[in-house]
Amino acid sequence: MVLRRFLRNHDLIPLLEKAKALLEPGWGLGVVQGRALLASLGLTEDHLDRPGAVRFSSSFSSNGSPVGHVVVAPLEPSGSHFQTGNVQQVADFLAQSLELLLRQDEARRALACDTLQKYRELSLLHRATVGLNTSLRLRDVGRALLAECQSGTLPTEMGVIFLRENGSEYTMPFASFGPAKEHHLERIASGTLFADIMRGGKGEIISDLDADARWHGEVPGIKALLAAPIVAAESRVGALVLATARDVHIEAKHLQYVTTLASVAGTAMGNAVHFEDIQKLLQALLQALATAIDARDPFTAGHSHRVARLAAALAQVVHRDEEFFPDVTFDDANLTEIYYAGLLHDVGKIGVREEVLTKGSRLPDSHMTIIGMRMALLSELSGSQWQEDFEQLRRINRSDTISRDDASLVVELSGQEITAYGKSVPVLSEEESLALLVPRGNLLPAERREIERHPTESYRILQHIPFPKHMRNLLCAISQHHERLDGSGYPSGLKSGEISLIARVLMIVDIYDAITMERHYKPALPKEKALLVLEDEAGQGKLDDRLVRLMVRHIDDIEAQSLRMAMHEDFVLSSGNPQT
C-alpha cells in the first residue's frame, strides 16, 4: 500500500500541527513508511538516521496490516532539558488519528467502488431493458437476451434459452449462441440439475460441475455453468443456461446480473407471447371472415387467401429489387399489413346481393326457358324455325363478350312480337335485350354499380376494427385496389400519384388470380396468357409497369412462395429469406 496515495499533505499537516502543540518546544514529528519520510514538522531524514538519538514511535495499520509509523524525536541532540512525559502518548494519538483517516478513506473508496458498480449494473440493466423491450416478437426478445449475454459482461462463451412448450412442463431449446450446438448444451434439459433449478425457481452458479451430485455428465466438456429461470407473471416459462468449457471464475455478481436479465426477459417474453396469441386470434378471425365472404360464391372460394399470399410474395420481390424499387423496403410488419390487406380486400362484398355476386349468365336459366317458349310459340304461329336462333341466344347469354353479329340477332329478335287474340307480346322484353347486349361480362349497369361499391363497403366495415399502428395503410390499400393508374378504375377514379404502392400490388395479384381461376362466365386462363393480360393492361397505363415486369420475371418464385405460405400455417412473413 502506497500511503502517499491515501494520506496527502492537506490531511497530514493539520494533524501534525495539532499533535506538536501538545509537545514541549524542541520536538519534531514525522510520518514514515519503510524508510521514507512522508510528511513532517521539523524532522528530516537526518534526524531519523542519527545514531543514539532519542525517538518515540507508534505504528498504524490498514485492514489489520501495519503500513507505517509515527516518529517523535528532538530536533537537537538529546539533553536533560527535554521533557518526555507525554511524548509517547502524543505519538500514539497521532498514529490512531492516521489509522482513523485511513479507515475513513477506505470507507469512501469502498462506497465509491460500490456506487460505480451499481451505476454500471444500472447502465447495463437499462441497456438490456431497452433492448429486450424493443419488439413484441418472441424471437426478437430471445435474440436481444442472447446478445446481452455475449456483450462481454459475463465470463461464459455459450448459452441456450429454453422455453416451456404451450405452458406444459416440457422445455425446448429456443435459441442459442456460441459453441452451444457443438457441445450439445441443449442436453442439459434432460438432467437432474436442470430440473432442480426449474423446480426451485432460483438461479445457481455451479463452478465445478464434476463435484455436483446432480451432474451426470449430460454435456461433456463444460466445466461450469450459470442458470436462471425465466419468469413471467409468477410463472416459470423457461430458463437461461450459460456455460463455459474454460477455467474461469463465475462470481455472485454475474448471477445477480443474469437473474435480473432473466427477470426482464421473462416480462418481455410474456408480453411477446401474449401479443402473438392476440395476433394469432386476430389472424384466425380475419381469415374466417375472408373465408365466409369467399364461400358465398363457390367460384371465388379461396380467392382472398390466394390474393393475400400472392401480394406478400410480390412485395418480397419488390423489397429485394434494386432495378425498379431501390429505395423501397418492406419489413416484416409491412408484409403482414400487405397480407391482411389481401385477405380483407373483398370484405365489402358482404353487402352485395347474392344473385348479383354469383351471377353466372346475363339472364337466369329460368328466364331463358320462358324466352324459348315464346320463340317456339312464334314459330307455331308463323312457321319459322326457332331452335337455331335460340341456341345462339343461349350461347350469347353465357359469353363474356358479344360480337356485332350477336348484337344484330338480339336486336332482330327484340323487334319481333307474338300476336294472338288481339294482344301482342315481344319475343324479348326491353330488360332482356339490355341484359343480352351488355358489351362485356354479364352484369347490368345497376348491378355493376352495386359490385363496384364493395371497396367502399370494405372500408366502411373495417374502419371500426382497431388495427395496430403498423397497419395504418391497410384501409387505404383496400379501398384503392380496383382503381387504375389512368383514372379508369373505381370507386373514386384515382390516378397514378394518388394510388398507394400497396394498392398497386393488390390490383395486379387480384387480376392475376381472377383470370387464372374459372368463373361463372369464363374459363380459367393459363399462366402465360394471364401474364400477357397484365402486360397489356400495363401497356395501356392501367397497371404499374414496374410491378408487372417483376411479376412476369419472378412469377415462378412468387407462386412457389405463395404455395409455401399455404402449406405452413405457422409461416413467418419475412422480408429476408422465408422461414417456416
BELCORJO-V952420 format. One record per residue. N is the residue number from 1. RES is the residue in one small letter. OMEGA is omega in radians with two decimals (999 if undefined). Layout:
# BELCORJO-V952420
[[N	RES	OMEGA] [N	RES	OMEGA]]
This chain:
# BELCORJO-V952420
[[1	m	3.13] [2	v	-3.03] [3	l	-3.12] [4	r	-3.13] [5	r	-3.02] [6	f	3.09] [7	l	-3.08] [8	r	-3.05] [9	n	-3.09] [10	h	3.02] [11	d	-3.02] [12	l	-3.02] [13	i	3.10] [14	p	3.12] [15	l	3.14] [16	l	3.14] [17	e	3.11] [18	k	3.13] [19	a	-3.12] [20	k	3.13] [21	a	3.13] [22	l	-3.08] [23	l	3.00] [24	e	3.08] [25	p	3.08] [26	g	3.13] [27	w	3.05] [28	g	-3.10] [29	l	3.09] [30	g	3.05] [31	v	-3.00] [32	v	2.94] [33	q	-3.04] [34	g	3.09] [35	r	-3.10] [36	a	3.09] [37	l	-3.05] [38	l	-3.13] [39	a	-3.11] [40	s	2.95] [41	l	3.10] [42	g	-3.08] [43	l	3.02] [44	t	3.12] [45	e	3.07] [46	d	3.10] [47	h	-3.11] [48	l	-3.07] [49	d	-3.07] [50	r	-3.11] [51	p	3.08] [52	g	-3.12] [53	a	3.07] [54	v	3.12] [55	r	3.03] [56	f	-3.04] [57	s	3.07] [58	s	-3.08] [59	s	3.04] [60	f	-2.98] [61	s	3.01] [62	s	-3.10] [63	n	3.06] [64	g	-3.13] [65	s	3.11] [66	p	-3.12] [67	v	-3.12] [68	g	3.10] [69	h	3.10] [70	v	3.12] [71	v	3.03] [72	v	-3.07] [73	a	3.09] [74	p	-3.13] [75	l	3.08] [76	e	3.10] [77	p	-3.01] [78	s	3.14] [79	g	-3.03] [80	s	-3.06] [81	h	3.13] [82	f	3.08] [83	q	-3.04] [84	t	-3.01] [85	g	-3.04] [86	n	-3.03] [87	v	-3.11] [88	q	3.13] [89	q	3.12] [90	v	3.11] [91	a	3.12] [92	d	-3.14] [93	f	-3.14] [94	l	3.12] [95	a	3.12] [96	q	3.12] [97	s	3.11] [98	l	3.11] [99	e	3.10] [100	l	3.09] [101	l	3.13] [102	l	3.11] [103	r	3.12] [104	q	3.12] [105	d	3.09] [106	e	3.13] [107	a	3.12] [108	r	-3.14] [109	r	3.11] [110	a	3.12] [111	l	3.12] [112	a	3.12] [113	c	3.12] [114	d	3.12] [115	t	3.12] [116	l	3.13] [117	q	3.12] [118	k	3.11] [119	y	3.12] [120	r	3.13] [121	e	3.13] [122	l	3.11] [123	s	3.11] [124	l	-3.14] [125	l	3.11] [126	h	3.12] [127	r	-3.13] [128	a	-3.13] [129	t	3.11] [130	v	-3.12] [131	g	-3.08] [132	l	-3.07] [133	n	3.13] [134	t	-3.11] [135	s	3.06] [136	l	3.03] [137	r	-3.07] [138	l	-3.12] [139	r	3.13] [140	d	3.09] [141	v	3.11] [142	g	3.12] [143	r	-3.14] [144	a	3.12] [145	l	3.13] [146	l	3.10] [147	a	3.10] [148	e	-3.14] [149	c	3.14] [150	q	-3.00] [151	s	-3.12] [152	g	3.13] [153	t	-3.04] [154	l	-3.09] [155	p	-3.12] [156	t	-3.08] [157	e	3.11] [158	m	3.14] [159	g	3.12] [160	v	2.95] [161	i	3.04] [162	f	3.07] [163	l	3.07] [164	r	-3.06] [165	e	3.08] [166	n	3.07] [167	g	-3.14] [168	s	3.10] [169	e	-3.08] [170	y	-3.13] [171	t	3.13] [172	m	3.04] [173	p	-3.06] [174	f	-3.13] [175	a	-3.11] [176	s	3.06] [177	f	3.13] [178	g	-3.12] [179	p	-3.11] [180	a	-3.12] [181	k	3.13] [182	e	3.13] [183	h	-3.07] [184	h	-3.10] [185	l	-3.14] [186	e	-3.12] [187	r	-3.14] [188	i	-3.10] [189	a	-3.12] [190	s	-3.03] [191	g	-3.14] [192	t	-3.11] [193	l	-3.14] [194	f	3.14] [195	a	-3.14] [196	d	3.12] [197	i	3.13] [198	m	-3.12] [199	r	-3.10] [200	g	3.10] [201	g	3.13] [202	k	3.11] [203	g	-3.13] [204	e	2.94] [205	i	3.03] [206	i	-3.05] [207	s	3.12] [208	d	-3.06] [209	l	-3.08] [210	d	-3.12] [211	a	-3.12] [212	d	-3.07] [213	a	-3.11] [214	r	-3.08] [215	w	-3.11] [216	h	3.07] [217	g	-3.12] [218	e	3.14] [219	v	-3.13] [220	p	3.03] [221	g	3.12] [222	i	-3.03] [223	k	-3.11] [224	a	3.09] [225	l	3.11] [226	l	-3.09] [227	a	3.11] [228	a	3.07] [229	p	3.04] [230	i	-3.01] [231	v	3.07] [232	a	3.12] [233	a	3.08] [234	e	3.11] [235	s	3.14] [236	r	-3.08] [237	v	-3.13] [238	g	-3.12] [239	a	3.03] [240	l	-3.14] [241	v	3.09] [242	l	-3.06] [243	a	3.11] [244	t	3.04] [245	a	-3.11] [246	r	3.06] [247	d	3.12] [248	v	-3.11] [249	h	3.08] [250	i	-3.04] [251	e	3.14] [252	a	-3.14] [253	k	3.09] [254	h	3.10] [255	l	3.14] [256	q	-3.14] [257	y	-3.13] [258	v	3.11] [259	t	3.10] [260	t	3.10] [261	l	-3.12] [262	a	3.12] [263	s	3.11] [264	v	-3.14] [265	a	3.12] [266	g	3.11] [267	t	3.14] [268	a	3.13] [269	m	3.07] [270	g	3.09] [271	n	-3.13] [272	a	3.12] [273	v	3.12] [274	h	3.13] [275	f	-3.13] [276	e	3.06] [277	d	3.11] [278	i	3.11] [279	q	3.12] [280	k	3.11] [281	l	3.12] [282	l	-3.12] [283	q	-3.14] [284	a	3.14] [285	l	-3.13] [286	l	3.08] [287	q	3.10] [288	a	3.11] [289	l	3.13] [290	a	3.12] [291	t	3.14] [292	a	3.11] [293	i	-3.13] [294	d	-3.08] [295	a	3.12] [296	r	-3.13] [297	d	-3.11] [298	p	-3.11] [299	f	3.13] [300	t	-3.13] [301	a	3.14] [302	g	-3.09] [303	h	-3.08] [304	s	3.12] [305	h	3.12] [306	r	3.12] [307	v	3.13] [308	a	-3.11] [309	r	3.13] [310	l	3.14] [311	a	3.12] [312	a	-3.14] [313	a	3.10] [314	l	3.12] [315	a	3.08] [316	q	3.08] [317	v	3.12] [318	v	-3.13] [319	h	-3.10] [320	r	-3.05] [321	d	3.11] [322	e	-3.08] [323	e	-3.06] [324	f	-3.05] [325	f	-3.09] [326	p	-3.08] [327	d	-3.10] [328	v	3.05] [329	t	3.05] [330	f	3.08] [331	d	-3.07] [332	d	3.14] [333	a	3.10] [334	n	-3.14] [335	l	3.09] [336	t	3.11] [337	e	3.14] [338	i	3.12] [339	y	-3.14] [340	y	3.11] [341	a	3.09] [342	g	-3.12] [343	l	-3.00] [344	l	-2.98] [345	h	-3.11] [346	d	-3.12] [347	v	-3.11] [348	g	3.11] [349	k	3.06] [350	i	3.13] [351	g	3.13] [352	v	3.14] [353	r	-3.07] [354	e	-3.13] [355	e	3.06] [356	v	-3.08] [357	l	-3.07] [358	t	-3.09] [359	k	-3.08] [360	g	3.14] [361	s	-3.11] [362	r	3.08] [363	l	3.10] [364	p	3.13] [365	d	3.12] [366	s	3.12] [367	h	3.12] [368	m	3.10] [369	t	3.12] [370	i	3.10] [371	i	3.10] [372	g	3.11] [373	m	3.10] [374	r	-3.11] [375	m	3.10] [376	a	3.12] [377	l	3.10] [378	l	3.12] [379	s	3.11] [380	e	-3.09] [381	l	-3.04] [382	s	-3.12] [383	g	3.12] [384	s	3.08] [385	q	-3.09] [386	w	-3.01] [387	q	-3.10] [388	e	3.11] [389	d	-3.14] [390	f	3.09] [391	e	3.08] [392	q	3.10] [393	l	3.14] [394	r	3.10] [395	r	3.11] [396	i	-3.10] [397	n	-3.09] [398	r	-3.02] [399	s	3.11] [400	d	3.12] [401	t	-3.12] [402	i	3.14] [403	s	3.13] [404	r	3.12] [405	d	3.10] [406	d	-3.14] [407	a	3.13] [408	s	3.12] [409	l	-3.13] [410	v	-3.14] [411	v	-3.14] [412	e	-3.12] [413	l	-3.13] [414	s	3.11] [415	g	-3.14] [416	q	-3.11] [417	e	3.03] [418	i	-3.10] [419	t	3.11] [420	a	3.10] [421	y	3.06] [422	g	3.14] [423	k	-3.12] [424	s	3.11] [425	v	3.14] [426	p	3.07] [427	v	3.06] [428	l	3.10] [429	s	3.14] [430	e	3.14] [431	e	3.13] [432	e	3.12] [433	s	3.13] [434	l	3.14] [435	a	-3.10] [436	l	-3.11] [437	l	3.10] [438	v	-3.03] [439	p	-3.07] [440	r	-3.11] [441	g	-3.09] [442	n	-3.07] [443	l	3.00] [444	l	-3.12] [445	p	-3.13] [446	a	3.12] [447	e	3.11] [448	r	3.11] [449	r	3.11] [450	e	3.10] [451	i	-3.06] [452	e	3.05] [453	r	-2.96] [454	h	3.05] [455	p	3.10] [456	t	3.11] [457	e	3.09] [458	s	3.12] [459	y	-3.09] [460	r	-3.11] [461	i	-2.99] [462	l	-3.10] [463	q	-3.14] [464	h	3.10] [465	i	-3.13] [466	p	3.12] [467	f	3.09] [468	p	-3.09] [469	k	-3.11] [470	h	3.08] [471	m	-3.07] [472	r	-3.14] [473	n	-3.03] [474	l	-3.09] [475	l	3.12] [476	c	-3.12] [477	a	3.14] [478	i	-3.10] [479	s	-3.07] [480	q	-2.94] [481	h	3.05] [482	h	3.02] [483	e	3.08] [484	r	-3.01] [485	l	3.14] [486	d	3.11] [487	g	-3.08] [488	s	-3.10] [489	g	-3.14] [490	y	0.19] [491	p	-2.98] [492	s	-3.13] [493	g	-3.13] [494	l	3.11] [495	k	-2.94] [496	s	-3.03] [497	g	-3.11] [498	e	-3.05] [499	i	-3.08] [500	s	3.13] [501	l	3.13] [502	i	3.12] [503	a	3.12] [504	r	3.07] [505	v	-3.11] [506	l	-3.06] [507	m	-3.13] [508	i	-3.10] [509	v	3.07] [510	d	3.10] [511	i	-3.09] [512	y	-3.12] [513	d	-3.11] [514	a	-3.06] [515	i	3.06] [516	t	3.08] [517	m	3.13] [518	e	3.08] [519	r	-3.13] [520	h	-2.93] [521	y	-3.11] [522	k	3.04] [523	p	3.10] [524	a	3.06] [525	l	3.03] [526	p	-3.06] [527	k	-3.07] [528	e	-3.14] [529	k	3.11] [530	a	3.12] [531	l	3.07] [532	l	3.09] [533	v	3.12] [534	l	3.14] [535	e	3.11] [536	d	3.12] [537	e	3.10] [538	a	3.11] [539	g	3.10] [540	q	3.12] [541	g	-3.11] [542	k	-3.11] [543	l	3.12] [544	d	-3.06] [545	d	-3.13] [546	r	3.12] [547	l	3.13] [548	v	3.11] [549	r	3.11] [550	l	3.11] [551	m	-3.13] [552	v	-3.06] [553	r	-3.02] [554	h	-3.02] [555	i	-3.13] [556	d	3.11] [557	d	-3.12] [558	i	3.14] [559	e	3.10] [560	a	3.11] [561	q	3.10] [562	s	3.12] [563	l	3.10] [564	r	3.10] [565	m	-3.11] [566	a	-3.07] [567	m	-3.07] [568	h	-3.14] [569	e	-3.11] [570	d	3.14] [571	f	3.14] [572	v	3.07] [573	l	-3.11] [574	s	3.10] [575	s	3.06] [576	g	3.12] [577	n	3.14] [578	p	3.13] [579	q	3.10] [580	t	999]]
